[in-house]
Amino acid sequence: MRFDVIVLGAGAAGMMCAAGAGQRGRRVLLIDHADKIGERIRISGGGRCNFSNREVGPDNYLSQNPHFTRSALKQFSARDFLALVERHRIPYHERAHGQLFCDDSAQDIIAMLRRECAQGDVQWATGCRVAHIERREGDEMRFALATTAGSFRCQALVIATGGLAAPKLGASPFGYQVAEQFGLPVVAPKPALVPLALAPETLAQLQPLSGASFEAQAHCLDMKPRFRENVLLTHRGLSGPAILQVSSYWQFQAYGADRKQPIALDLLPDLDVPAWLESQRHGNVLLANRLAEHLPRRFAQAWCALHGLDKPLAQFSKRDMQTAIESLQGWRLMPSGTLGYAKAEVTLGGVDTRALSSKTMEATAVPGLYFIGEVVDVTGWLGGYNFQWAWSSGWAAGQAV
């Protein structure tokens, strides 16, 4: 059972790589421990798969090496994947922030990838677990794999086994273990694009706000990206698209730092808050009533009470005004942690990119060994960026193996 290429992991990156290599004439085997392939694709985007984004660039990714994504994204861009979708006549639409979704079902993307693999005569081994991997020096068939489906040999081995997010779908640390077996460094994995938890004492104060949803601009202190989307206050902490985006940066900032910083929410990003507050300082108007013109009324009332600002604006002291300005422009909340991999969209960290070729995804110290997709220390924003990394890194490796 000899193959030119064996790909471990039949997810987005793995299928993309296998199809590309097969269509180049390579004899490819695609192995996955699950019986059903592409489950992460199937459930993504509410079942419609947010498969890419109109605007994708290196700035949309977090990594210890921020320039690592440039080559793969240039080799196979969002436009290239969209052309593939159109060639397979899959109807799609664009939503806010350039997000691209299937009109009908994420199954369309899975079926497309299956057809691409079939075009490359890719062979499949699903429900197959790998027990052992051995590298044989001086042998053309560099890698020997012992699996529950038998023994296999290959020239090139591609690890596309993903990260630790969504454990119910079979996520495992297998890819990191392979990297460590062959001496490659791994950046400590963390949940990313994940709701944030708050300490019990903070939750007690925010209890009246639980369930409130509003638009805000969120960011991590001392970090540049700002995300303007919905925020949801829950009985456990913070959620919503803006929080998921910020969570990756909140986790990332802890690498090499003594402690994490709070996150900040600009509740009125469209207003010149100092000028707006000054213009309201007359009569017996309550700040909560004015805020209710821009935010949910229940939230505005509870928020003002929380900050000691539940009185007429005309009675505000200079200190009250300063508190209102600072809190509205940057309401600081210190997360106590995240809700973990079970609620995470993706994994932050992974195989250290300094050990890989950015052009081919090959391990520089282990010829013939490749790592692609989520298992690598590359984490995209919410909105199709992680799928695009899977397509781009998978394609780059598929052209090199």
N, C-alpha and C positions, 0 to 999 in steps of 0.2 A: 504494500500500500504506500506507494511513493508519489509525492506531489511536488510541483515546483513551489507552490505557496499553500500554507495552511493559515486560515484566519480564525482566531478564537473570539467568538462573539458575533451573533447575527443581528445586531442592532443597526442603527442608522449608519455609523461609521464602518462597521464590519461589512455590511452588504455593499456599501458604496465601493469599498476597497476591493472586495472579491469580484464585483462586476467589472471594474476597471482592469484588474489584472487578467481576468478570464478573457475579456475582449481583446487583450493584447496577445492572446495565444498561450498564456500560461495555464498550466493544469492546476486548478484551485479546489481546495476542500474548505468548506465553511462549517465550523463546529459551534454548536451552542448547547448549553446544559438544559435549556428549556425545551419543552415539546412544541410550544407555540412561539413563533418568532415575532419580533417587532412590537411587543406589548407596550413598551414605552412610547413608541410612535402612535399606536392605536389609541391610547388614552389621552394623548397630548392635545392641547388646545380645545378641551371640552369635546374630544372625539373628532375634531376637524383639522388637527395638526397645524400648528403655527410653524410651517416648514422653513421659513427664512424671513428676511427683512429687506426692504428696498435699500436701506442705507446700512452697510456693514463695513467696519474698518477696525484696525487694531485698537482704537480707543474704546471699543465696545467690549473689551475683554480684560480680565484680571489674570495676571501671571507674575511670577517672580522675575520673568524676563518679558517685559511688555512688548518687545519687538518681535517675539517669536512667531506670532500669527501672520506676519506680513507676507511671507513667501507663499504659504498654502492658500491664503485668501486671494492672493493675486493669481495663482495658478488656476484656481477654480472658484469663481466669485458667485455671489448671489444671483447675478444675471445668468451665469452659466447653469446654475441649478434650475432657475426659472425656465430657461430654454428647454431643459430636459422635461420639466413638468408639462410645458406646452406641447412638446413633441409627442408626449403620451396622451395628449388631449384631456388633461385633468382640469376641470373648471376650478377656478380659484378667485379670491377677492382680497382686497387690501383693507385693513382696518387702521385705527389710529396709530401714529408713530411708525408707519411703514410696515406694519406686521402683515404677513401673507398667510392666508388660510385656504384650505380646501373648501369648496362650496358644499360638497356632499359629505365625504368621510375621510378620515385618516387612512382607512383601508386602501384608498386610491394610491397613496404614497407607498405603502407596503407592497401592493400589487405591482407598482411600477418598478420597485427595486428587485422584486422577484423576476420580473421579465428581463431586466437588465442582466441579472445573474444568469438566467437561462440562455441569454444571447451569448454569454461567455462560457457556456457549458460548465458552470460551477456545480460541483457536487456538494451534497448536504449531509450533515450528520447531526440531527437534532436529538434532544434527550440524551446527550453524550457528555459525560464528565471526564475531565482530564485529571489523571492521577499523578502523572510525573512527566517532567520535561527534562531532556538531557541534551547537552550540546557536545558534538563530537568533532574535535579538532582534526583538520586535515581531510575531512570527509566532505565530498560534494553535497551529500545530504546532511546538512549541518545539524539538524535537530531531529531527535527521536521522541515521540510522544506515546505514552501508555495511557489508553482511555478505556472507558467501559464499552466502546464499540470496536476495540482492537488496537493494534499498534500501527503508528504512521510515521513516515519520514518525510522531511521537506528541506528545500534549500533556504526558504525564507519563511519566518514565522511572524505573524502580525497579531498583536494583542489589542483587541477592541472590546474588552470585557466591561467597560464602564466603571462607574464609581460606586459609592455607597448609598446614594439616594434611592428612594422607593424600594426598601428591603422586601416588601410584599411581592414584588415582581422578580425577586431572585438576585438582587444586588449583593455583591460580595467583594472582599478585598483581594480576589484572586490576581488581578492585574498588578497590584502593588507587590504581591508576594513573588510574582515572576520577576519583576524589576529587581527586587532585593536579592533574589536567587542569583542573578547575573551581575550583581554589584552596582546597580544603578540607584542613585539617590531618589528618595521620594519626599516631596513636600507634604507635611502632615495634613491629611484630609480633614475637611470640616463641612458641615451642612451649609448650603448656599441657596439663594433665592428661597428663603425660608421665613416663616413668621417668627417674630421676636417675643421672648418672654419678658415680663417685668417682675420685679421683686414684690413679695406680698404686701409690704408697706405702701408701695407705689400703687399697686392694684386696689388696695383699700380706698385710697384717695380718688382713684379714677372709676370706682364702681358705678357711679351714676352715669358715666359716659359709655359704658359697655354697650356695644351694638351700634354706636354712632359711626357713620361713614361720611367722609367729606373729602374734597380735593385739597391737596396741599403740595408744597414743594419740600421734599425731604433730602437731607444730606447728612453725612458723617462729619463731625467737626474735624477740621484740618485735612479734609479730603475734598477734591474739586467737584466731582460729578454731582449734579442736583437733578432729582427726578420729580417731575410734576405729574402726579397721578392720584388715584384714590388711596385713602388711608382708612383702615377699619380698626376700631378699638374693640377688643374682645375680652372675655372673662379671664384670659390667660396673658394678654399683652397686646401686641400690635400686629396687624396683618394688612392685606391690600397690596396692590401692585407697587406703590411707592415704597412700602416697607420691604417687600421682597427684594426690590432693587438695592436698597440701602443695606440690607442684611449682608450681602456679599462683601461690601466694603467694610462693614463693621467687623466681620470675621477676618478679613484680609489685614486690617490695620494692626491686628494683634501679633502678626508674625514679626518677631524681633523687637516688640514693644513691651514696656513694663506693664502697661495696662491699657484697656480699651477706653475710647472716648464716648461721650453720649452721642445720640443722634439729635438732630434739630429739625423742627417742622415750621415752615413759614406758612401760617394759616391764611394770609391775605397777600399772595404773591403779585396780584395785579394792582395793589394800592400803594401809594406813598403813605405809609402808616402814620408817621408823625404829623403830616399835614392833614390827613383824614381825621385823626383824633382831635386835633386842634379845632377843626371846623365843626366838630360835634359838641364842643364844650359850651352849651347854653341850655337854659331851662332845666327840667328835671329828667331829661332823657337818660335811660340806662344804657350802659355799654352793651349789655346783652341784647337789647332790642336793636341796636345798630348792627351788631355782629350777625344777628339773625337775618339780615338782608343778604349776607354772604355765606353763612354757615347754617347748618340745621339748628333750629331754635333750642331744642333740648340740650344740644351740645354747647351752644353759646351760653346758656344760663349756667350750666354746671361748670363750664370752664371759668367763667367769671367768678363764681363762688370759690372755686379751687384756688384762684389767685388773689382772693380778697378784693375783687374789683366789682362786687355786686352792689353798687351804689350809683347815684346819678353822676354823670361825667362832670357836672359843674362842681361837685364836691371833691374831685380828684386833686390831690396834692401833686407837687412836682415829682415826688417819689412814686406816687401812683401812676402818673403819666409815663415815667421812665420804665416802670415794671410792665405796663401795658404794651409799650412800644417793643421792648426787648422780648417779651413773651409771645407777642403776636408774630413778630418777625423771625423768632428762633426759639420756639417752645422746646426746651431741652428735656429729653427723657433718656434715662440710663437703662438699657436692657440688662437683664440678669443672665441672659443666654438665649438660645434658640429653642424651637420646638422639635429639633432633631431631624434625623434623616427620614423618618416616616412622613414628615410634612415638607421636606426639601424637594425642590425641583431638580437640583443638580448638586455636584460635589465640588467644593473649592479645594485646590491643592491637587496632588497626584505626582506622576513621574516627572522628575525635575527636567525642565526643557533644556537645561545646560548640558544634559547628557544625550540629547537628540539632535539630529540634523533638521533644521527648520525647513529645508527643501524637500526631504524625502521621508522624514519621521523615523529614520533608522537610528538605532543606538550607536553612537560613534565608537564605543569601545567593544561592541558585540556585533560584528558584521552579520547581516541577515535577520536581525531582530528589530521589529518595528512596534511602535506604540501610537495609537490614534484615538481620537474622540475624547470622551470624558475622563478616561484613565490618565490622561496627560494633565499637567498643571496649567490648564487654560480653562477659564470660566467666563462665559458670556453673560450679557445682560438678559433680562426677561424680554421676550418679544421675537423669538426665532433665531437669535444669535447662536445659541448652543447647537441647534440643528445645523446651522450653516458651518460651524466649526467641524461637526461630524462629516458633512459632505466634503468640505475642503481638505481636511486632514486625511480622510479616507481616499479621496481621489489622488492626492499627492503620493501617498504610499502605494496605491494601486498602479501608478505609472512607474514606480521605482523597483518594486519587488521582482 
